[in-house]
């Protein structure tokens, strides 16, 4: 806990705010916790009143999408029931068409609701939708269905936020790709990554992890590891590579990677360097110099030198 507090205290407020907003889209518990603890603490200005009124309208509008509360007359509910009935009747082509219509609805609702999407469109609803498609895929033109997925995910990239709906869609697409054009799925991920300004952020990491997961399912461990090694701008990837180098006692390469990572972070005024990187540098320092004592003094000295280096580069 002390280390987490130290990290949070170092994070620039604007970067922390962006991180929280990105996580709220994926974590309903965090969303609810923020509402419970901070709703009502806003200023009473007219601008805030208008924003709150608009948010309340969105919540009311989105409420109909809660699967366990949908009335029989609701179009979304009817489409899902229709798809399930078509599957039971072995009308697989029709079921796929109904699901594609539902996917279009999901994109529209996601675009309108933004961060409220996770609150009002249940993961169970989305899971059922893609489960139907996965079963139906065995009885329809799989290549045609695959091309549909590729087209939708690429053409709607502006709506391609990191949500469980999008992740389910990409996962289903990757399952089809296993027995079809595997390169097309990888090309899709590369294209989406190229459109991101922040290649080390959460959205970029999510895209890269799709590639890694895809390669691992195909038993292509070397290609999966290559994705990690080629994307050291992602902190968790960089950490894995450094740990790998330390395990093989390649201290020089490990130290070079750490220093390069710290240097990249120092060039970004909104970034910070976690103490874990200093700890690893200190461990390398001990191994290289066979130092058995004076850890605290060496650590303090090393951090002071790195702090000076950081100020010089900023």
C-alpha positions in Angstrom: 0.0 0.0 0.0 2.8 2.6 0.8 4.2 2.0 -2.7 0.8 2.6 -4.3 0.4 5.8 -2.4 3.8 6.9 -3.5 3.0 6.2 -7.1 -0.4 8.0 -7.0 1.2 11.0 -5.4 3.7 11.3 -8.2 1.1 11.0 -11.0 0.2 14.4 -12.6 -3.5 15.2 -12.0 -4.5 15.4 -15.6 -2.9 12.0 -16.4 -4.6 10.4 -13.3 -7.9 11.8 -14.5 -7.5 10.3 -18.0 -6.6 7.0 -16.5 -9.7 6.9 -14.2 -11.9 7.9 -17.1 -10.5 5.1 -19.3 -11.0 2.5 -16.4 -14.6 3.6 -15.7 -15.5 2.5 -19.2 -14.4 -1.1 -18.3 -15.1 -1.4 -14.6 -18.6 -1.1 -13.3 -17.5 -1.4 -9.7 -15.3 1.7 -10.1 -18.1 3.5 -11.9 -20.5 2.9 -9.0 -17.9 3.7 -6.4 -17.3 7.1 -8.0 -21.0 7.8 -8.1 -21.4 6.8 -4.5 -18.5 8.9 -3.2 -18.5 11.9 -5.4 -21.9 12.5 -6.9 -23.3 15.7 -5.5 -19.9 17.3 -4.8 -19.9 19.3 -8.0 -20.4 23.1 -8.0 -23.9 24.4 -8.2 -23.2 26.5 -11.4 -25.6 26.4 -14.3 -23.0 24.6 -16.5 -22.8 21.7 -14.0 -26.6 21.6 -13.7 -26.9 21.2 -17.4 -24.3 18.5 -17.5 -26.0 16.6 -14.7 -29.3 16.9 -16.4 -27.9 15.5 -19.6 -26.2 12.6 -17.8 -29.5 11.8 -16.1 -31.3 11.7 -19.4 -28.7 9.3 -20.7 -29.2 7.1 -17.7 -32.9 7.0 -18.2 -32.6 6.3 -21.9 -30.1 3.6 -21.3 -32.1 1.9 -18.6 -34.2 0.0 -21.1 -31.0 -1.9 -22.2 -30.7 -3.8 -18.9 -31.4 -7.3 -20.0 -33.2 -8.4 -16.8 -35.6 -5.4 -17.0 -36.4 -5.2 -20.7 -40.1 -5.3 -21.4 -41.4 -7.8 -24.0 -42.2 -4.9 -26.3 -38.6 -3.6 -26.4 -37.0 -4.0 -29.9 -33.6 -5.1 -28.4 -35.3 -7.8 -26.3 -37.4 -8.9 -29.3 -34.3 -9.2 -31.5 -32.4 -11.3 -29.0 -35.4 -13.6 -28.5 -35.8 -13.9 -32.2 -32.1 -14.9 -32.6 -32.5 -17.5 -29.9 -35.7 -18.9 -31.5 -34.0 -19.0 -34.9 -31.1 -21.0 -33.4 -33.6 -23.5 -31.8 -35.3 -23.8 -35.2 -31.8 -24.3 -36.9 -32.4 -21.2 -39.0 -28.7 -20.3 -38.7 -28.5 -17.8 -41.6 -31.4 -15.8 -40.2 -29.9 -15.9 -36.7 -26.7 -14.4 -38.0 -28.6 -11.6 -39.7 -30.5 -10.9 -36.5 -27.2 -10.8 -34.5 -25.7 -8.5 -37.0 -28.6 -6.1 -36.6 -28.0 -6.3 -32.8 -24.3 -5.6 -33.3 -25.3 -2.4 -35.2 -27.6 -1.5 -32.3 -24.7 -2.0 -29.8 -22.4 0.2 -31.8 -25.1 2.9 -31.8 -25.8 2.7 -28.1 -22.1 2.6 -27.3 -21.6 5.8 -29.3 -24.5 7.6 -27.6 -23.8 6.4 -24.1 -20.0 6.6 -23.9 -18.8 5.6 -20.4 -22.4 4.7 -19.4 -22.3 1.8 -21.8 -20.9 -0.6 -19.2 -23.5 0.4 -16.7 -26.5 -0.3 -18.9 -25.6 -2.9 -21.4 -24.9 -6.1 -19.5 -21.9 -8.4 -20.3 -24.4 -11.3 -20.2 -26.4 -9.7 -23.1 -23.2 -9.2 -25.1 -21.9 -12.7 -24.3 -25.1 -14.3 -25.4 -25.0 -12.3 -28.7 -21.5 -13.6 -29.6 -22.2 -17.1 -28.3 -25.1 -17.4 -30.8 -22.7 -16.2 -33.6 -20.0 -18.7 -32.5 -22.4 -21.6 -32.7 -24.1 -20.5 -35.9 -20.6 -20.0 -37.6 -20.4 -23.8 -38.0 -23.5 -23.9 -40.2 -23.0 -20.8 -42.4 -20.5 -19.3 -44.8 -17.7 -18.7 -42.2 -15.5 -16.7 -44.6 -18.4 -14.3 -45.3 -19.0 -13.9 -41.6 -15.3 -13.3 -41.0 -15.2 -10.6 -43.7 -18.2 -8.9 -42.1 -16.4 -8.8 -38.7 -13.2 -7.4 -40.2 -15.1 -4.7 -42.1 -17.2 -3.7 -39.1 -14.3 -3.5 -36.7 -12.1 -1.5 -39.1 -14.7 0.9 -40.4 -16.1 1.7 -36.9 -12.6 2.4 -35.5 -13.8 5.8 -34.2 -16.3 3.9 -32.0 -13.7 1.2 -31.2 -13.3 2.1 -27.5 -11.9 -0.4 -25.1 -15.1 -2.0 -23.8 -16.2 -5.6 -23.2 -18.5 -5.3 -26.3 -15.5 -4.5 -28.5 -13.3 -7.1 -26.8 -16.0 -9.8 -27.3 -16.3 -8.8 -30.9 -12.5 -9.0 -31.5 -12.3 -12.3 -29.7 -15.1 -13.8 -31.9 -13.3 -12.4 -35.0 -10.0 -14.0 -33.8 -11.7 -17.4 -33.4 -12.9 -17.3 -37.0 -9.4 -16.2 -38.1 -7.8 -19.3 -36.6 -9.1 -21.4 -39.5 -9.2 -18.7 -42.2 -7.0 -15.7 -43.1 -4.9 -15.3 -39.9 -2.9 -12.4 -41.3 -6.1 -10.4 -41.9 -6.8 -10.4 -38.1 -3.2 -9.3 -37.3 -3.4 -6.6 -40.0 -6.6 -5.3 -38.5 -4.9 -5.0 -35.1 -1.9 -3.2 -36.6 -4.1 -0.8 -38.4 -6.1 0.1 -35.3 -2.8 0.5 -33.3 -1.4 2.8 -36.0 -4.3 5.2 -35.5 -3.5 5.7 -31.8 -1.4 8.6 -30.7 -0.4 7.0 -27.4 1.3 3.7 -28.4 2.0 2.9 -24.7 -1.4 3.6 -23.3 -4.2 1.2 -22.2 -5.9 1.1 -25.6 -2.6 0.2 -27.3 -1.9 -2.4 -24.7 -5.3 -3.9 -25.2 -4.7 -4.2 -29.0 -1.3 -5.7 -28.6 -2.6 -8.2 -26.0 -5.2 -9.4 -28.6 -2.3 -10.2 -30.9 -0.4 -12.0 -28.2 -3.5 -14.0 -27.2 -4.1 -14.9 -30.8 -0.6 -16.1 -31.3 -0.6 -18.1 -28.1 -3.8 -19.9 -29.1 -2.1 -20.9 -32.4 0.9 -22.2 -30.4 3.1 -19.5 -32.0 4.9 -18.6 -28.8 7.9 -17.0 -30.6 5.6 -14.5 -32.4 3.8 -13.7 -29.2 7.0 -12.9 -27.4 8.2 -10.9 -30.4 5.1 -8.6 -29.9 6.3 -8.0 -26.3 9.9 -7.4 -27.3 8.9 -4.9 -30.1 6.7 -2.8 -27.8 8.8 -1.8 -24.9 6.8 1.5 -24.7 4.2 -0.5 -22.8 5.4 -0.6 -19.2 4.2 -4.2 -18.4 5.9 -5.5 -21.6 9.1 -3.7 -20.9 9.1 -5.2 -17.4 8.6 -8.7 -18.7 11.6 -8.3 -21.1 13.8 -6.9 -18.3 12.9 -9.8 -16.0 13.7 -12.2 -18.8 17.1 -10.7 -19.3 17.8 -10.7 -15.6 16.8 -14.4 -15.4 19.4 -15.2 -18.1 21.9 -12.9 -16.3 22.1 -10.6 -19.3 22.7 -7.6 -17.0 24.0 -5.2 -19.7 21.0 -5.6 -21.9 18.6 -5.3 -18.9 20.2 -2.1 -17.8 20.1 -0.6 -21.3 16.4 -1.4 -21.6 15.7 0.2 -18.2 17.7 3.3 -18.9 16.0 3.7 -22.3 12.5 3.3 -20.7 13.3 5.9 -18.0 14.6 8.3 -20.7 11.4 7.9 -22.7 9.3 8.6 -19.6 11.4 11.7 -18.8 10.7 13.2 -22.2 7.0 13.1 -21.4 6.0 15.8 -19.0 2.8 13.9 -18.0 4.6 10.6 -17.2 6.3 9.3 -14.1 8.8 6.6 -13.3 7.8 3.9 -10.8 10.3 3.0 -8.0 10.3 -0.6 -9.4 12.7 0.6 -12.2 15.1 2.1 -9.6 15.0 -1.1 -7.6 15.9 -3.1 -10.6 18.8 -0.8 -11.5 20.0 -1.1 -7.9 19.9 -4.9 -8.1 21.9 -4.8 -11.3 24.4 -2.4 -9.6 24.8 -4.9 -6.7 25.3 -7.9 -9.1 27.8 -6.0 -11.3 29.8 -4.7 -8.3 29.2 -7.6 -5.9 28.1 -5.2 -3.2 26.9 -7.0 -0.1 26.0 -4.1 2.1 25.2 -0.5 2.1 22.0 -1.0 0.2 20.2 2.1 1.6 23.1 4.4 0.9 23.6 3.0 -2.6 19.9 3.3 -3.3 19.7 6.9 -2.2 22.8 7.8 -4.1 21.5 6.1 -7.3 18.1 7.7 -7.0 19.7 11.2 -6.6 21.8 10.7 -9.7 18.7 9.5 -11.7 16.7 12.5 -10.4 19.4 14.9 -11.5 19.4 13.2 -14.9 15.7 13.4 -15.2 15.7 17.2 -14.4 18.4 17.8 -16.9 16.3 16.1 -19.6 13.1 17.9 -18.7 
